[in-house]
Amino acid sequence: MDPAVPPKPINPAEMQRVAAVGHLAVRRAAGRTRLARLYQEGAAKIRMPAVAADPFEAVLINTAGGLTGGDRLAWRVEVDDGAAATITTQACEKIYRSAHGRADVVCTMRVGCDAGLAWLPQETIVYREAALARRFEVDLAPGARLLMAEATVFGRLAMGETVEGGDFRDRWRVRRDGRLVHAEDFAVGPDIAATLSRSAAAGGASAMATVLLIDDEPARHLEAARSILGDRGGASAWTVGGSGKLLARLVERDSYCLRRRLVPLLGLLNGKAGLPKTWSL
């Protein structure tokens, strides 16, 4: 390259982007939940640790190492009638500073009659000036059970990271037997730090989690869940369209403190299945 010729400016719209799809389907056969279909495209990889009994366990991996503006990632999970599966991630998903546009993540789940799905990924870490739009679409058949948790960390306190600006959007839609039983939209930005500092938002916390349990009688866990959460979160339980529902929110100063309460809460709500092996304090 001629040193007298300045390098051509990089156009963010022309940079290589992640376009990844992962699809996993499981069914019950010969007394256990087994793999039925597996599809992986691009940076989306799925690995299945050996387990001695149900639930079937799968680990989602984004080999790109994180997401930034313009990246696209889609996960689809199908659990057939009577089957049971736990879905987690190999590590925390990292959302990096965006030079152009948002990263888009779509998670689609279908759970059959009398089947169970525990969606338990590790935390999403959002860095300064990151932009993410994430959507969850869940369809549950009659008698299906869902435990779903999503934790988000806006900068790692131990690393001295702060997130002043950015754009983060989360959309959940959960239906059981065709009826909407849970819907929420969370959006923060462009001034993330100012919003999270408000007492009506996160009260200055930088780590937060939402935990949703759809089951026949989730209220039996309510008092124990509130005991775990203490005064840095809350939980409620009620019935929507004949479906039992428990919803918990947690906020903390950092991800370590968040995990100290999130791990026992998930252990309580997931019963004998406990937590995936990739989770650790």
N, C-alpha and C positions, 0 to 999 in steps of 0.2 A: 504493500500500500504506500502510495506517495505521501510522505509526511506533510507536504504542502497542501494536500487536499483534505479538508475536514471530513470526518466520517458522516455518513448519511444519518440524519436523525431517525430514531426508532419510532415507528408508528405503533402505538399500543394495539390498535385494531388488527395489525398484521402479525402480531406475536403468536406463537404456538399456544393453543388452548387445550385444556382437558375436555374431552367429550367421552364420558365413561358410562357404562350401563352394567349393572349386576342383577341377575334374576335367580332366585332360589325357590324351589318348591319341594315340600316334604309331604309324605303320606304315611299312614300307619299300615304296616304289613308284618306278618309273623310276630305279632305281639309287641312291636317297637315302632318308633317313628324313624323312617328311613328317607334317604335322598330320592326324590322323584325326577327333578330337573335342575340343571345348573347351566347358567349362561354368564359369560364374562366378556366384557368388551372394553378395550382401552385400559385405563388405570384402575378400573374396578375389579378387585379380586376377592374371592370368597374362599376361606379355608374352614375345614370342619374337624376340630379336635376329636380324638377318640373318647367316647363316654360309655360308661358301662350300662346305662339305662336312660330312659326318658328324663328330661327333655333332650331332644336333638339340639346340638350347639353349633352355631356358625359364627365366624369372625369376619367382619367386613374390613377390607383394606383398600385404601386409596394410595397406590404406589407413586402418585405424583408428589406425595409428601405434604400436601395442603392444597388450598384453593385460593384463587384470586379472581379479579374481575374478568368476566368472559368465560370462565370455566363452567362446565355442565356435568352434573353427576346425578344419576338416577339409580335408585335401589328398588327392587320389587321382591316381596316375600309372600309366598302362599303356603298356608298350613291347612292341609286337607282335614276332613271330618275325623274327629277323635285323636288327631295327632297333637304333639306338643313340641315347641321349639323355643330356644333362647337365642337372640341375636345380639351380638356385641361388636365392638371394634377392637382392632389391635392396639390402638393408641388414641390419644386425643386428636381430633380433627382440627387443623390450624387454618384460620382464615386470614390471609395476608393482605397487606396494603394493596388497594386497587388503583391502577393507573387509568383504567377505562372500564366502565360498566360494573355490573354485579356478578358474583358467582351465584349460580342457581343449583339448588339441590331439591330433588323430588323423591319422596319415600312413599311407596304404595304398598299397602299390606291387606291381605285377605285371609280371614281366619274362618274355617268351616265349623259346622255344628259340633258342639261339645269338644272343641279343640282349644288349645291355649297357646298364646304367644307372649313372650317377655321380650320387649324391645329395650335393651339396656346398653346403649353405646356409652363410651367414655366421653369426657367433656369436650365441648367445642370451645377452642380458644380464639378469641377475636382480637386482632391486633389493631393498632392505630391506623385510621383511614381505610379500614377494610369495609367491604360491601358484600352482603349476603342476603339472598332471598331464599327461604327454605319452606317447603310445603309437605305436609303429611296428609295422606288420604287413606283412611282405614275403614274397611268393611268387615263387620262381624256378623256371622250367622247366628241364629238362635242358640243359646247355650254356650256361645264362645266366651273365652276369658282373655282379657288383655291387661298386661302390666306394661306401661310405657313411661320411660323417664328420659328427659333431656336436660342436661346441665350445660350452662354457658358461663365462660369466664372472660371478662373484659380486661385483658392484660394480667400478667402474672406478677403479683406483688413481690414475691421472693426475688424476681429478676429485675425489680425496679421499673416495671413496665406500667404505663398509664395509657388509657385510651380516651383521648379528648374528643376526637371526631370520628365519624364513620356512618355506616348505614346498616342496620341489622333488622331483618323482618322474618317473623315466624308465623306460620298459618297451620292450624290443626283442624281437621274435620274427621270425626269418628262417628260411624253409623253402625247400629246394631239392628239386624233384621230390617234393613232399609230405612230405619228411622234415625234422624240425627240426635245423638246423645251427648256429644261434646263438640263445641266450636270455640276457638279462640284465635285472636290475631294480636301479635305483639310486635310493635315497631318502635325503634329508638334510633335517633339520629336527626340531623347531622351533628348536633352537639350532645354526644353520648354522656360525657362526664357530668354536664349540668343537669341532664334529665335524671340520671341515676342518683345524683346527690339529693334529690327531693325526697322528703319523708314519705310522700304518697307513692313513690316509685320504689327505690331500693335503699333509701336512707344512707347513701354513700357506699353501699356494698358493691363489690365488683364481681362477685360470683353468685349465681342463682340457679335454681333447678325447679322444674315442674315434674310432678309424678302423678300419673293417672292410672287408676285401677277400675276396670269394668268387670264386674262379677255379679253373681247372684246375691251375695250378702257381704259386701265389702265393709259395711258399717261395723262389723265385729272387730275390725282392726283400728277403729277410729281413736279410741282412748290411748292405745299403745303408741299409735303414730304421733299423736299430740305430745306424748311424754318424750319421745325421741326429738321432736322438733323444738320443743321449748319455746322461748320467746323470740326466736329468729326465724319463724315460719308459722304456718298455719295449715290446718286440714279440715275438710268438711266431707260429709257423706250424705247422699240423698238418692232418690229413685227418679229416673227419667224414662218415661215410656215403658215401664216395666223392667228396666235395667238398673241394677245397682251401680253406684258410681262413687268413688272416693278420689278426691283431688287434693294434692298437697303442694305447697310452695315453700321453698327454702331460699334464704338469702344469707350471705356471709361475706366477710372481709376478703377472703382469698379461697383458692380451690382446696387447700389442705383442710381448712376448717369446714368447708362445705362437705367434703367427703366423710369427715368424721361423723356426720349425722346422716348423710345420704346413704352410706353403706349399710348401717343397721336398719334404716327405713326400708330399703329395697330387700334386705334379708327377711324382714318381717312380712312384707307383702308378697314375696315370692315363695314363701313356705319352704318345703324341703329342698326345692331346687337351688335355693341360695343364690349366690352371685357367680357369674362366669369367672373362669380361671385368670383371665387377663386383668381383672380388677384387683387392685391391691392398694393399701394405704401408703 
